[in-house]
């Protein structure tokens, strides 16, 4: 299991979960995305990804425009 820092990226992210579950936190709560499901997060939206269940998750993430550390804007730890 892991948890990323929160972030407010300048890109849209399309995430498809292949195995397990990814939790996507947002300002109003969270969404659990399970195998066979997908989620789209939008540029300028605060989000935090984690895999709270044992075994983690396998997933595909596509960022448009492409991911860059300069535009992900992660929260200070």
Helices and strands as residue ranges (DSSP letters): E 12-26, E 29-34, E 38-41, E 47-50, E 57-64, H 69-72
